[in-house]
Amino acid sequence: METVFVVSLIIFTVIIAAAALGLIRVILHLRSVVKTLDALDGGVAVIVAQTSTVTSTVDSVNANLAPVRNFAESI
């Protein structure tokens, strides 16, 4: 009876250790993903900052082209 108990205990320990190892690997992969997403978020912030003037420029160009549009519509 004691042998069965020891073997069962060893099997349960191996199963729990394998599950723990798998969870640790998942945690490490998720940390890597978080670092990548943080870098991506910084890059997106830079792109937003660099293209913030596009809207005002497009509005200005549209305002300057209003006479041309009006002339084209009158034809």
Secondary structure as UniProt FT lines:
FT   HELIX           2..50
FT   TURN            51..52
FT   HELIX           53..64
FT   HELIX           66..74
//
